Structures are given as C-alpha cells and as structure tokens.
Amino acid sequence: MVLLRAAILICQTVTMGGISFLLLAARKEELRPEGLLQGSWKLIRWSALGLALSQLFFVITNSLVLTSSAEIPLRDVVGANFVVAGALAIVAGLVIFRWPRSLQRTVNPLVLVPAGLMIAASVLTSHSASRMEGRAYLVGFTLLHYLATATWIGGLPYLLLAMRRVTEGPAKSEIAGNFSRLAQISVAVLFGAGLAMSWVYVGSWAALWGTSYGIMVSTKIALFGCLLLLGAANFYIVRGMNNGQPDGAKSLLRFGEVEIGIGLTVILAAASLTSQPPGADLPDDRVTLHEIAMRYGPRMPRFESPNVKELSASTKETYKQAAVEGRTLPSAFVPGQFAAETTSAADIAWSEYNHSWAGLIVFLMGILAVLSRSRYFSWAKAWPLIFLGLAVFLFLRADPENWPLGPNGFWESFAVSDVLQHRAAVVLIIVFAIFQYGVETGRVKSHAAALVFPGVCAVGGIVLLTHTHQLSNVKDAMLVELSHTPLALFAVVAGWSRWLELRLPEENRTRKYLAWVWPVCFVIIGLILMDYHES
C-alpha cells in the first residue's frame, strides 16, 4: 500500500509540476521551443497515465483487503471515501493523458481543471480530510503542501529538460531565474504548511521522537534541510548565469538531478506517513528519551557470539516439530495465544553480534575509502573488496537454522523464501565488490558503471527508510526504527554526494569536498551498526 501511495504522489507531483512549469516558469512563447513543449507534454501525459493506473491498483487492492479480511460487502466498499477519490483521480489522469494535441501546442489554462481535481482527490484521502477538529484549515494546508511540492520538486525534471532543449543563453537564464523564484516561494509555503500540520499531527516534542509518525516527520525535516542546501547552490548558479556566466548550466543540471532524487525520497517518506496514525493520536506506548538513552547509549560492540544451539527454534522448525507430535498450531499470531516467534537472550546476543561485525566491516571500508581520497594511500582504492568479507559473514550468520550452522541442508534451505533472498544478496554483494573494485582502480572505465555504486546507496537508503517493522511490541518496533532511520539518511547522503562528485564538471570546486563526504558517511554507518543493541 505504501508503494502504491508513493507512486500516486510521485505521478501527481510530476504531472502538476510540468503544468505549473509551463504556465509560470516558461510562460512566454519565445521561452518554449517546440522541443521543450513536446518533451514536457510527453512527460506530463505519461505521468498522468501512471497516476490513473496507480490509483486504479490502489482502489482494487484496498477493496479486496476490506472485502476479504473485514468481510464488508462490495456494495458498501464502493461508496467509501477512497473509492470516490480514486475514481476522481483516475478520470482526471486519463483526461490529461488524452488532452487534445491541438491544445498541447500552447499552454491552455483549462488543463488546470483536471489537474486541480487530481490534487483534490489526493487531499480527500489524506489525514486532514479524516480529522474531526480543524478539518477546514488542515485541508487547506495539505492542499498548499501538495501544490508547493509539485511546483518545486515536480518542476525540476522540466527545468532539466529546458536546460537541455533551450539553446539560447538568455532564454536559459530567464527560465532558470523564473523557476528559482517559484522554488523560493514553494520553499516558504512548504515550510509554513508543514510546520502548521506538524503542530497538529505530532502535537508534542515527546511524540516527535517517541512515535513512528514523529520519526518520519523528523526524517522529512532532515531531508528538507538537504534540499535547501542544494537549492542554495542552484540559487548562486542561476545568479551567475544571469550575470553572464552561462557555464553554470551544466552544474545546475547536476544539482538538479540530486534535488530530484532527494525530493522523491521525501515523497516516499510522506507516503509512509499516510500509512501511520498521527503521533498526537498515540499518547500511550511512546518511547521516552530515557529509554532511547538506555538502548543506544555508547557501549562496547558485542564481539562474542552465543552458541548456535542456544538459539530459539525457527518458526519452520517449531511447526515441523508440532506436526511430528500431532499438534496443530495457529497460522498467525493471536495476542494471548501461541506465538511462533520467540526472542531469547541468546537470540538478542546473536543479532547484536551480527550487527557489530557488519558494522566493523563497513567502518573499515569507510576508513579505506577516506584514505583513498589521498594520493599517499593509492592502495586503499581496494576498499570495495572489503564487501567480500561482508558477503562471507552474511552467508555464515544470516540464517543459523540452515547449512552450514543449522539442521537444514544446503539445498533444502533454498526452499525458504527468506533464506533464498539472503543467498541472492550474498551473490549480489560479491558481484558488486568485484565490479566496484574495477571502477575504483580504473579497470572499468564506463561513466555509467561508476554511477552504479551511488545509485545502490541511494536506493538502499530509501528501502531502509520506508520499510515497516511488524512487531507485537510497539516500543521495540519504535526502537528498531530509531536505529534504522539514521542508517537510511546517511546512506542517502552518501549516495547522492558520490553522484555529484562523479557528475559535476571538473572545474566545479565543490567536487573536492564531496569526495570526503560519502566515505565519512560510511564510517558513521559502521559506528551506528557497532552500537546496535536490542536490550
């Protein structure tokens, strides 16, 4: 559901962003050559189609869940708010997708009608529309939030398109200047609307760090700060272009790429927010600062492992043993009844040991990457080979109930989906280590190949940021999320800083600073992993 909601928000943002870009940033006909107009409308139309399809899948999936799990009749589901809003968005998306080509030769303001319906449909399924108190102004703030996001983040792909399709320097400068002013207004609106909604939805400082909703809001604030830094860099580039320095267009493209990447990450975090109740509505079971300090206060890493025989039996082994004894166990966890998964002191020690050693490996990799930035340690360019040690460690320790440590044989272990995923991850890590070693040492000279590493870092951070923890103990789930969120943020920063280092022009002095940012991020990630504790 989170991924479908993310797809809806992304398609909505890009569709509305293109319309606002053509109507505001490139409003003069002389600023819109045929190539820019055609390219922009193509992206707008396909984004609108993506929105319609995402909404369709979202409505179908939600309806099936309600009819099968809650046993609600289909006729009652059809009248639900999310179905009505979804149908409205589908129609609006299809109208924009099939927008007459005769009207695409200009920028007809009539397109704002389906675009507005598309945004309205999204607002109808937001937290603001479901609030009993202050609904009117919360809906207004949510609407402003969506529009500002679309104008800024959604307009960035079209700015990049303009920098490539517009050939005249003055026209480029004017478009960039117009968009820069729009972005500044959008930032102010985003900040104000976000602050107002956070005041209502989070409710207190304790909920900011003590609830999943508050943690995700904090994450959005951190990423918003990164976007402001990139926006400031673009502001100075645009000012230089207006002062007769057209060479900044290439740097503007590169910073714009990263702005889009981090902006989409923020949208994914926002999609995750929609699946969680606001922190203000969860006064109980919050994690306190004392509990956070007790869990994550600096301690020595755990480098002593319990014996594999001390671990609790896996879920599969528990059900297998029950079948041998003729007992029937429930297929799902029911509070107060049998729980298939149990966590003993040995299980916790095993997990902490794994995290500590994985953290040490990542820490050493980061140190070598830092040293490789200096010409005095050219041998440190072999830092990707450290991943081979991580692969071996994961192969041996990730699944203790399987070969070579557990009772399940080598081939038998592949029948379990989780184990199969872990084994596939090990193979990918090995391939990635050898591949990246070739990139670092110059054996692989493709520029596209060099971008694989930052891309993997950024995507890995997004996956870690948006996944949820289904635990019966709410506080344990929160504390786990508290450790994963900074890992995700540093992974995202590492990926995009490396991306910029590779993509910025040689003459841009920012490159030499970025070359130190991403290795330091990995050092910090290693330290966080070594300080990971579950008790």
Secondary structure, 3 states (H helix, E strand, C coil): CHHHHHHHHHHHHHHHHHHHHHHHHCCCHHHCCHHHHHHHHHHHHHHHHHHHHHHHHHHHHHHHHHHHHCCCCHHHHHCCHHHHHHHHHHHHHHHHHCCCHHHHCCCCHHHHHHHHHHHHHHHHCCHHHHCCCCHHHHHHHHHHHHHHHHHHHHCHHHHHHHHHHCCCHHHHHHHHHHHHHHHHHHHHHHHHHHHHHHHHHCCCHHHHHHCHHHHHHHHHHHHHHHHHHHHHHHHHHHHHHHCCCCCHHHHHHHHHHHHHHHHHHHHHHHHHHHCCCCHHHCCCCCCCHHHHHHHHCCCCCCCCCCCHHHCCCCHHHHHHHHHHCCCCCCCCCCCCCCCCCCCCHHHHHHHHHHHHHHHHHHHHHHHHHHHHCCHHHHHHHHHHHHHHHHHHHHHHHCCCCECCCCCECHHHHCCCHHHHHHHHHHHHHHHHHHHHHHHHCCCCCCHHHHCHHHHHHHHHHHHHHHCCCCCCCHHHHHHHHHHHHHHHHHHHHHHHHHHHHHHCCCCCCHHHHHHHHHHHHHHHHHHHHHCCCCC
